[in-house]
């Protein structure tokens, strides 16, 4: 059964295949940008093909969750989790520990993406549901989750997790999702 895990080098090959599926227009969802050490660093698809560079990317992504890691101004700590089935990378989810004004408007606490070949199997719902206790443990209650106005699939995922629509801003629907079971 697929689960959320901290980023791991065990999924290297399938991570690269997922990156290829998403293509350059959506590569930001691969999370190949790290903000640790107070600076931003981007990894390219070709660069991450090297196992050593991929391991470095994984380490930097994991460091972003650590509260004592210095981040660039305007960047918040985030826990990045990968949704995997064994060594198969299926998707990515980020839990942002705090909200900046921009994240309050359009980004929210939790963002997720399922690779194209794994869509329409309920994985996004599983990812969001599995992430809620983790968000609660980080002190997030409730979590702000947003989606594009025309993204019916994502809206259904958020509503299935208990999301309550607050409003629409800048072409994004903004939902508050409880993170604690009552």
MDAnalysis code that builds the backbone (N, CA, C; Angstrom):
import MDAnalysis as mda
import numpy as np

u = mda.Universe.empty(546, n_residues=182, atom_resindex=np.repeat(np.arange(182), 3), trajectory=True)
u.add_TopologyAttr("name", ["N", "CA", "C"] * 182)
u.add_TopologyAttr("resid", np.arange(1, 183))
u.add_TopologyAttr("resname", ["UNK", "UNK", "UNK", "UNK", "UNK", "UNK", "UNK", "UNK", "UNK", "UNK", "UNK", "UNK", "UNK", "UNK", "UNK", "UNK", "UNK", "UNK", "UNK", "UNK", "UNK", "UNK", "UNK", "UNK", "UNK", "UNK", "UNK", "UNK", "UNK", "UNK", "UNK", "UNK", "UNK", "UNK", "UNK", "UNK", "UNK", "UNK", "UNK", "UNK", "UNK", "UNK", "UNK", "UNK", "UNK", "UNK", "UNK", "UNK", "UNK", "UNK", "UNK", "UNK", "UNK", "UNK", "UNK", "UNK", "UNK", "UNK", "UNK", "UNK", "UNK", "UNK", "UNK", "UNK", "UNK", "UNK", "UNK", "UNK", "UNK", "UNK", "UNK", "UNK", "UNK", "UNK", "UNK", "UNK", "UNK", "UNK", "UNK", "UNK", "UNK", "UNK", "UNK", "UNK", "UNK", "UNK", "UNK", "UNK", "UNK", "UNK", "UNK", "UNK", "UNK", "UNK", "UNK", "UNK", "UNK", "UNK", "UNK", "UNK", "UNK", "UNK", "UNK", "UNK", "UNK", "UNK", "UNK", "UNK", "UNK", "UNK", "UNK", "UNK", "UNK", "UNK", "UNK", "UNK", "UNK", "UNK", "UNK", "UNK", "UNK", "UNK", "UNK", "UNK", "UNK", "UNK", "UNK", "UNK", "UNK", "UNK", "UNK", "UNK", "UNK", "UNK", "UNK", "UNK", "UNK", "UNK", "UNK", "UNK", "UNK", "UNK", "UNK", "UNK", "UNK", "UNK", "UNK", "UNK", "UNK", "UNK", "UNK", "UNK", "UNK", "UNK", "UNK", "UNK", "UNK", "UNK", "UNK", "UNK", "UNK", "UNK", "UNK", "UNK", "UNK", "UNK", "UNK", "UNK", "UNK", "UNK", "UNK", "UNK", "UNK", "UNK", "UNK", "UNK", "UNK", "UNK", "UNK", "UNK", "UNK", "UNK"])
u.atoms.positions = np.array([
    [0.843, -1.181, 0.000],
    [0.000, 0.000, 0.000],
    [0.892, 1.250, 0.000],
    [0.585, 2.226, -0.831],
    [1.391, 3.446, -0.894],
    [1.319, 4.241, 0.417],
    [2.459, 4.839, 0.782],
    [2.535, 5.642, 2.002],
    [3.395, 6.879, 1.755],
    [3.197, 7.861, 2.616],
    [4.059, 9.034, 2.621],
    [5.328, 8.708, 3.400],
    [6.470, 9.062, 2.831],
    [7.759, 8.844, 3.486],
    [8.609, 10.097, 3.319],
    [9.603, 10.244, 4.181],
    [10.570, 11.323, 3.968],
    [11.322, 10.996, 2.679],
    [11.769, 12.009, 1.946],
    [12.489, 11.741, 0.705],
    [13.630, 10.746, 0.914],
    [13.784, 9.857, -0.054],
    [14.746, 8.769, 0.039],
    [15.385, 8.508, -1.320],
    [16.639, 8.099, -1.299],
    [17.327, 7.771, -2.550],
    [16.831, 6.454, -3.143],
    [16.076, 5.677, -2.393],
    [15.588, 4.376, -2.876],
    [14.687, 4.500, -4.097],
    [14.098, 5.681, -4.296],
    [13.167, 5.859, -5.418],
    [13.805, 6.621, -6.583],
    [15.113, 6.688, -6.624],
    [15.828, 7.500, -7.608],
    [15.314, 7.280, -9.034],
    [15.316, 6.056, -9.476],
    [14.935, 5.758, -10.862],
    [13.502, 6.201, -11.163],
    [12.556, 5.891, -10.281],
    [11.162, 6.245, -10.546],
    [10.913, 7.741, -10.359],
    [11.700, 8.403, -9.521],
    [11.627, 9.857, -9.385],
    [11.954, 10.510, -10.727],
    [13.020, 10.031, -11.360],
    [13.404, 10.578, -12.670],
    [12.329, 10.311, -13.720],
    [11.727, 9.128, -13.685],
    [10.652, 8.815, -14.641],
    [9.453, 9.734, -14.419],
    [9.130, 10.012, -13.158],
    [8.022, 10.923, -12.851],
    [8.340, 12.326, -13.350],
    [9.581, 12.746, -13.191],
    [9.999, 14.072, -13.659],
    [9.798, 14.153, -15.168],
    [10.171, 13.094, -15.871],
    [9.984, 13.072, -17.323],
    [8.506, 13.160, -17.697],
    [7.651, 12.509, -16.933],
    [6.212, 12.551, -17.200],
    [5.648, 13.959, -17.031],
    [6.101, 14.661, -16.012],
    [5.568, 15.997, -15.743],
    [6.039, 17.012, -16.768],
    [7.247, 16.870, -17.238],
    [7.757, 17.793, -18.241],
    [8.166, 19.125, -17.648],
    [8.793, 19.970, -18.464],
    [9.374, 21.222, -17.975],
    [8.358, 22.225, -17.433],
    [7.124, 22.198, -17.925],
    [6.132, 23.162, -17.449],
    [5.715, 22.921, -16.003],
    [5.910, 21.709, -15.507],
    [5.469, 21.363, -14.162],
    [6.598, 20.826, -13.291],
    [7.837, 21.048, -13.696],
    [8.950, 20.466, -12.956],
    [9.073, 21.019, -11.541],
    [8.488, 22.184, -11.262],
    [8.550, 22.719, -9.896],
    [7.918, 21.764, -8.906],
    [6.972, 20.933, -9.374],
    [6.320, 19.977, -8.483],
    [7.246, 18.844, -8.071],
    [8.345, 18.676, -8.752],
    [9.285, 17.634, -8.362],
    [10.070, 18.052, -7.118],
    [10.012, 19.326, -6.786],
    [10.691, 19.782, -5.586],
    [12.193, 19.789, -5.716],
    [12.674, 20.000, -6.915],
    [14.113, 19.980, -7.151],
    [14.718, 21.361, -6.890],
    [14.198, 21.980, -5.862],
    [14.729, 23.263, -5.408],
    [14.818, 23.169, -3.898],
    [15.963, 23.450, -3.374],
    [16.142, 23.421, -1.927],
    [16.483, 24.823, -1.451],
    [16.041, 25.138, -0.263],
    [16.228, 26.474, 0.294],
    [17.112, 26.483, 1.528],
    [17.729, 25.378, 1.829],
    [18.551, 25.290, 3.039],
    [19.798, 26.151, 2.915],
    [20.397, 26.408, 4.033],
    [21.629, 27.195, 4.135],
    [21.418, 28.637, 3.702],
    [20.174, 29.121, 3.754],
    [19.887, 30.514, 3.461],
    [19.959, 30.890, 1.998],
    [20.078, 29.922, 1.114],
    [20.140, 30.206, -0.323],
    [19.302, 29.178, -1.070],
    [18.875, 29.562, -2.251],
    [18.095, 28.669, -3.095],
    [19.023, 27.923, -4.030],
    [18.754, 26.654, -4.220],
    [19.528, 25.870, -5.172],
    [18.568, 25.029, -5.989],
    [18.722, 25.081, -7.293],
    [17.897, 24.289, -8.201],
    [18.705, 23.140, -8.774],
    [18.062, 22.001, -8.906],
    [18.672, 20.847, -9.561],
    [17.951, 20.625, -10.875],
    [18.685, 20.297, -11.905],
    [18.085, 19.983, -13.200],
    [17.829, 18.482, -13.280],
    [17.036, 18.094, -14.247],
    [16.750, 16.675, -14.464],
    [18.049, 15.923, -14.739],
    [18.896, 16.471, -15.599],
    [20.160, 15.809, -15.917],
    [21.075, 15.720, -14.704],
    [21.090, 16.766, -13.908],
    [21.931, 16.780, -12.721],
    [21.496, 15.701, -11.727],
    [20.190, 15.535, -11.547],
    [19.704, 14.552, -10.573],
    [19.820, 13.119, -11.084],
    [20.171, 12.939, -12.347],
    [20.425, 11.589, -12.852],
    [21.667, 10.987, -12.192],
    [22.571, 11.846, -11.745],
    [23.761, 11.400, -11.031],
    [23.341, 11.002, -9.612],
    [23.555, 9.747, -9.202],
    [23.130, 9.308, -7.868],
    [23.676, 10.169, -6.726],
    [24.877, 10.664, -6.847],
    [25.450, 11.494, -5.788],
    [24.709, 12.832, -5.692],
    [24.374, 13.412, -6.826],
    [23.623, 14.674, -6.819],
    [22.202, 14.451, -6.313],
    [21.620, 13.322, -6.684],
    [20.276, 13.006, -6.187],
    [20.304, 12.857, -4.664],
    [21.310, 12.199, -4.148],
    [21.449, 12.043, -2.694],
    [21.615, 13.407, -2.020],
    [22.339, 14.301, -2.669],
    [22.514, 15.653, -2.113],
    [21.181, 16.410, -2.117],
    [20.413, 16.274, -3.203],
    [19.086, 16.888, -3.275],
    [18.205, 16.362, -2.146],
    [18.165, 15.056, -1.973],
    [17.349, 14.448, -0.922],
    [17.743, 15.010, 0.446],
    [19.026, 15.105, 0.710],
    [19.497, 15.618, 1.995],
    [19.078, 17.076, 2.197],
    [19.193, 17.880, 1.155],
    [18.822, 19.297, 1.272],
    [17.317, 19.461, 1.472],
    [16.513, 18.687, 0.769],
    [15.061, 18.755, 0.944],
    [14.701, 18.380, 2.385],
    [15.320, 17.346, 2.906],
    [15.034, 16.912, 4.274],
    [15.443, 17.976, 5.294],
    [16.512, 18.697, 5.019],
    [16.983, 19.746, 5.943],
    [15.988, 20.889, 6.070],
    [15.180, 21.123, 5.033],
    [14.229, 22.233, 5.069],
    [13.195, 22.081, 6.175],
    [12.990, 20.881, 6.664],
    [12.021, 20.647, 7.732],
    [12.591, 20.961, 9.109],
    [13.896, 21.017, 9.225],
    [14.547, 21.216, 10.521],
    [14.448, 22.680, 10.947],
    [13.895, 22.940, 12.124],
    [13.678, 24.324, 12.551],
    [14.947, 25.164, 12.658],
    [16.097, 24.529, 12.882],
    [17.334, 25.308, 13.015],
    [18.046, 25.532, 11.680],
    [17.462, 25.052, 10.579],
    [18.057, 25.279, 9.264],
    [17.775, 26.709, 8.811],
    [18.822, 27.438, 8.459],
    [18.666, 28.807, 7.959],
    [18.057, 28.761, 6.562],
    [17.061, 29.606, 6.346],
    [16.392, 29.677, 5.052],
    [16.468, 31.100, 4.513],
    [16.335, 31.219, 3.207],
    [16.334, 32.537, 2.576],
    [15.131, 33.344, 3.076],
    [15.238, 34.656, 3.084],
    [14.109, 35.494, 3.512],
    [12.845, 35.169, 2.701],
    [11.721, 35.102, 3.397],
    [10.442, 34.835, 2.742],
    [10.151, 33.361, 2.520],
    [11.087, 32.493, 2.872],
    [10.904, 31.048, 2.712],
    [10.600, 30.452, 4.086],
    [9.614, 29.581, 4.154],
    [9.259, 28.954, 5.423],
    [9.748, 27.503, 5.445],
    [9.940, 26.981, 6.636],
    [10.300, 25.570, 6.762],
    [9.155, 24.721, 6.240],
    [9.526, 23.635, 5.596],
    [8.502, 22.732, 5.086],
    [8.969, 21.293, 5.241],
    [7.998, 20.439, 5.484],
    [8.238, 19.007, 5.518],
    [7.786, 18.466, 4.174],
    [8.724, 17.986, 3.394],
    [8.415, 17.395, 2.093],
    [8.335, 15.888, 2.289],
    [7.266, 15.309, 1.784],
    [7.059, 13.863, 1.863],
    [6.817, 13.338, 0.459],
    [7.302, 12.145, 0.220],
    [7.064, 11.499, -1.070],
    [6.104, 10.346, -0.866],
    [5.184, 10.209, -1.786],
    [4.195, 9.130, -1.748],
    [4.751, 8.005, -2.604],
    [5.024, 6.876, -1.968],
    [5.708, 5.789, -2.658],
    [4.987, 4.463, -2.416],
    [5.184, 3.569, -3.359],
    [4.770, 2.180, -3.214],
    [6.025, 1.358, -3.453],
    [6.662, 0.938, -2.371],
    [7.968, 0.289, -2.498],
    [8.979, 1.305, -2.985],
    [9.584, 1.031, -4.163],
    [10.551, 1.972, -4.738],
    [9.934, 2.798, -5.869],
    [8.606, 2.767, -5.968],
    [7.914, 3.526, -7.011],
    [7.454, 4.875, -6.464],
    [8.006, 5.958, -7.010],
    [7.625, 7.319, -6.645],
    [6.297, 7.629, -7.327],
    [5.282, 7.975, -6.517],
    [3.953, 8.259, -7.056],
    [3.581, 9.734, -6.968],
    [4.144, 10.437, -6.006],
    [3.789, 11.840, -5.855],
    [4.576, 12.506, -4.761],
    [4.297, 13.791, -4.607],
    [5.024, 14.636, -3.662],
    [4.024, 15.489, -2.906],
    [4.295, 15.716, -1.621],
    [3.442, 16.557, -0.791],
    [4.338, 17.414, 0.086],
    [3.967, 18.668, 0.243],
    [4.710, 19.590, 1.109],
    [3.783, 20.114, 2.181],
    [4.293, 20.131, 3.409],
    [3.578, 20.765, 4.515],
    [4.416, 21.957, 4.942],
    [3.910, 23.148, 4.655],
    [4.609, 24.365, 5.044],
    [4.256, 24.668, 6.502],
    [5.270, 24.852, 7.325],
    [5.076, 24.974, 8.764],
    [4.407, 26.280, 9.169],
    [4.586, 27.314, 8.391],
    [4.003, 28.633, 8.652],
    [3.491, 29.199, 7.338],
    [2.699, 30.254, 7.451],
    [2.181, 30.919, 6.256],
    [2.735, 32.329, 6.153],
    [3.266, 32.652, 4.988],
    [3.621, 34.025, 4.664],
    [2.361, 34.677, 4.103],
    [2.358, 35.986, 3.897],
    [1.185, 36.596, 3.257],
    [0.859, 35.956, 1.898],
    [1.881, 35.644, 1.106],
    [1.633, 35.023, -0.204],
    [1.033, 33.627, -0.050],
    [1.558, 32.829, 0.875],
    [1.015, 31.486, 1.089],
    [-0.414, 31.548, 1.632],
    [-0.718, 32.574, 2.395],
    [-2.077, 32.744, 2.905],
    [-3.041, 33.020, 1.755],
    [-2.583, 33.715, 0.753],
    [-3.443, 34.040, -0.391],
    [-3.611, 32.861, -1.345],
    [-2.509, 32.230, -1.751],
    [-2.610, 31.243, -2.835],
    [-1.935, 29.901, -2.595],
    [-1.072, 29.781, -1.623],
    [-0.308, 28.535, -1.490],
    [-0.797, 27.584, -0.427],
    [-1.114, 28.125, 0.741],
    [-1.589, 27.300, 1.837],
    [-0.498, 26.536, 2.556],
    [-0.939, 25.729, 3.523],
    [-0.027, 24.893, 4.301],
    [0.396, 23.649, 3.528],
    [-0.516, 23.062, 2.771],
    [-0.252, 21.771, 2.146],
    [-0.457, 21.871, 0.640],
    [0.538, 21.380, -0.100],
    [0.448, 21.282, -1.551],
    [0.867, 19.886, -1.969],
    [0.309, 19.385, -3.045],
    [0.602, 18.013, -3.470],
    [0.506, 17.884, -4.980],
    [1.145, 16.851, -5.483],
    [1.096, 16.543, -6.911],
    [1.283, 15.036, -7.072],
    [0.478, 14.442, -7.933],
    [0.608, 13.024, -8.274],
    [1.151, 12.944, -9.696],
    [2.117, 12.071, -9.918],
    [2.685, 11.946, -11.267],
    [1.582, 11.510, -12.243],
    [1.639, 11.964, -13.489],
    [0.559, 11.696, -14.447],
    [0.167, 10.224, -14.596],
    [1.120, 9.309, -14.624],
    [0.781, 7.902, -14.831],
    [0.102, 7.268, -13.615],
    [0.078, 7.974, -12.483],
    [-0.527, 7.431, -11.264],
    [-1.824, 8.152, -10.889],
    [-2.290, 9.036, -11.739],
    [-3.497, 9.807, -11.426],
    [-4.764, 8.974, -11.591],
    [-5.819, 9.467, -10.959],
    [-7.160, 8.875, -11.009],
    [-7.229, 7.505, -10.332],
    [-6.417, 7.349, -9.286],
    [-6.424, 6.111, -8.493],
    [-6.692, 6.398, -7.009],
    [-7.033, 7.640, -6.702],
    [-7.298, 8.005, -5.316],
    [-6.062, 8.354, -4.519],
    [-4.905, 8.461, -5.181],
    [-3.669, 8.718, -4.453],
    [-3.632, 10.107, -3.822],
    [-4.150, 11.106, -4.498],
    [-4.124, 12.458, -3.921],
    [-4.936, 12.490, -2.630],
    [-6.067, 11.819, -2.611],
    [-6.883, 11.752, -1.396],
    [-6.119, 11.040, -0.286],
    [-5.458, 9.938, -0.617],
    [-4.667, 9.214, 0.379],
    [-3.532, 10.086, 0.905],
    [-2.864, 10.795, 0.000],
    [-1.744, 11.647, 0.403],
    [-2.211, 12.720, 1.382],
    [-3.262, 13.428, 1.015],
    [-3.734, 14.509, 1.869],
    [-4.191, 13.956, 3.216],
    [-4.933, 12.879, 3.195],
    [-5.425, 12.278, 4.437],
    [-4.264, 11.825, 5.324],
    [-3.269, 11.172, 4.737],
    [-2.118, 10.714, 5.517],
    [-1.303, 11.882, 6.077],
    [-1.347, 13.032, 5.420],
    [-0.541, 14.173, 5.864],
    [-1.159, 14.933, 7.031],
    [-2.445, 14.795, 7.244],
    [-3.110, 15.620, 8.257],
    [-2.594, 15.393, 9.680],
    [-2.378, 14.150, 10.131],
    [-1.800, 13.984, 11.474],
    [-0.384, 14.554, 11.582],
    [0.350, 14.534, 10.493],
    [1.703, 15.098, 10.493],
    [1.609, 16.614, 10.645],
    [0.666, 17.227, 9.925],
    [0.451, 18.668, 10.067],
    [0.028, 19.004, 11.492],
    [-0.847, 18.190, 12.060],
    [-1.282, 18.428, 13.442],
    [-0.098, 18.368, 14.397],
    [0.797, 17.410, 14.198],
    [1.976, 17.278, 15.055],
    [2.895, 18.493, 14.943],
    [2.815, 19.202, 13.818],
    [3.607, 20.423, 13.621],
    [2.903, 21.648, 14.205],
    [1.717, 21.442, 14.792],
    [0.968, 22.537, 15.395],
    [0.049, 23.256, 14.429],
    [-0.213, 22.665, 13.295],
    [-1.088, 23.278, 12.291],
    [-2.507, 22.769, 12.515],
    [-3.422, 23.667, 12.837],
    [-4.826, 23.314, 13.037],
    [-5.673, 24.558, 12.880],
    [-6.492, 24.631, 11.876],
    [-6.605, 23.727, 10.729],
    [-5.545, 24.077, 9.684],
    [-5.500, 23.295, 8.613],
    [-4.550, 23.535, 7.519],
    [-5.254, 24.237, 6.375],
    [-4.599, 25.237, 5.826],
    [-5.087, 25.902, 4.629],
    [-4.591, 25.120, 3.418],
    [-5.535, 24.702, 2.562],
    [-5.194, 23.978, 1.340],
    [-5.912, 24.684, 0.201],
    [-5.181, 24.982, -0.869],
    [-5.767, 25.705, -1.992],
    [-5.689, 24.873, -3.267],
    [-6.542, 25.236, -4.209],
    [-6.473, 24.620, -5.540],
    [-6.966, 25.631, -6.566],
    [-6.607, 25.405, -7.811],
    [-7.080, 26.272, -8.879],
    [-8.598, 26.208, -8.966],
    [-9.196, 27.309, -9.315],
    [-10.646, 27.429, -9.422],
    [-11.245, 26.344, -10.311],
    [-10.544, 25.987, -11.372],
    [-11.075, 25.010, -12.332],
    [-10.576, 23.584, -12.102],
    [-9.904, 23.315, -10.981],
    [-9.374, 21.987, -10.714],
    [-10.381, 21.183, -9.885],
    [-11.361, 20.624, -10.566],
    [-12.432, 19.880, -9.904],
    [-11.901, 18.680, -9.131],
    [-10.925, 17.978, -9.691],
    [-10.366, 16.812, -9.021],
    [-9.755, 17.179, -7.685],
    [-8.957, 18.236, -7.651],
    [-8.317, 18.651, -6.405],
    [-9.362, 19.161, -5.410],
    [-10.351, 19.844, -5.908],
    [-11.426, 20.310, -5.003],
    [-12.088, 19.119, -4.313],
    [-12.349, 18.062, -5.060],
    [-12.972, 16.870, -4.478],
    [-12.057, 16.216, -3.445],
    [-10.753, 16.204, -3.715],
    [-9.781, 15.655, -2.766],
    [-9.843, 16.427, -1.451],
    [-9.817, 17.748, -1.547],
    [-9.806, 18.593, -0.351],
    [-11.116, 18.437, 0.419],
    [-12.227, 18.410, -0.281],
    [-13.521, 18.237, 0.381],
    [-13.636, 16.858, 1.030],
    [-13.082, 15.826, 0.383],
    [-13.111, 14.472, 0.960],
    [-12.320, 14.410, 2.267],
    [-11.335, 15.291, 2.407],
    [-10.529, 15.340, 3.632],
    [-11.171, 16.242, 4.689],
    [-12.367, 16.733, 4.414],
    [-13.067, 17.577, 5.378],
    [-12.886, 19.056, 5.159],
    [-12.304, 19.441, 4.022],
    [-12.064, 20.850, 3.744],
    [-13.342, 21.652, 3.620],
    [-13.347, 22.814, 4.257],
    [-14.463, 23.756, 4.191],
    [-14.009, 24.965, 3.389],
    [-14.752, 25.257, 2.322],
    [-14.415, 26.389, 1.455],
    [-14.592, 27.698, 2.212],
    [-13.531, 28.509, 2.200],
    [-13.626, 29.848, 2.787],
    [-13.962, 30.869, 1.704],
    [-13.149, 30.887, 0.630],
    [-13.386, 31.862, -0.423],
    [-12.512, 31.548, -1.639],
    [-12.566, 32.443, -2.612],
    [-11.739, 32.365, -3.826],
    [-10.933, 33.643, -3.894],
    [-9.623, 33.485, -4.127],
    [-8.733, 34.638, -4.270],
    [-7.740, 34.338, -5.382],
    [-7.602, 35.270, -6.280],
    [-6.585, 35.178, -7.326],
    [-6.705, 33.882, -8.133],
    [-7.920, 33.418, -8.389],
    [-8.124, 32.196, -9.154],
    [-7.904, 30.918, -8.367],
    [-7.776, 31.027, -7.054],
    [-7.575, 29.865, -6.176],
    [-8.732, 29.746, -5.197],
    [-9.195, 28.527, -4.999],
    [-10.159, 28.248, -3.942],
    [-9.368, 27.961, -2.676],
    [-9.816, 28.526, -1.564],
    [-9.118, 28.373, -0.280],
    [-9.997, 27.587, 0.686],
    [-9.470, 26.465, 1.152],
    [-10.190, 25.580, 2.060],
    [-9.428, 25.465, 3.376],
    [-10.181, 25.315, 4.466],
    [-9.593, 24.990, 5.768],
    [-9.932, 23.545, 6.062],
    [-8.884, 22.756, 6.318],
    [-9.039, 21.324, 6.537],
    [-8.627, 21.002, 7.973],
    [-9.513, 20.363, 8.743],
    [-9.107, 19.984, 10.105],
    [-7.999, 18.949, 10.074],
    [-7.031, 19.111, 10.966],
    [-5.912, 18.168, 11.007],
    [-6.049, 17.185, 12.160],
    [-6.936, 17.486, 13.090],
    [-7.112, 16.634, 14.261],
    [-8.437, 15.906, 14.161],
    [-8.409, 14.633, 14.504],
    [-9.643, 13.852, 14.521],
    [-10.417, 14.228, 15.776],
    [-11.699, 14.500, 15.597],
    [-12.528, 14.881, 16.757],
    [-13.409, 13.758, 17.210],
])
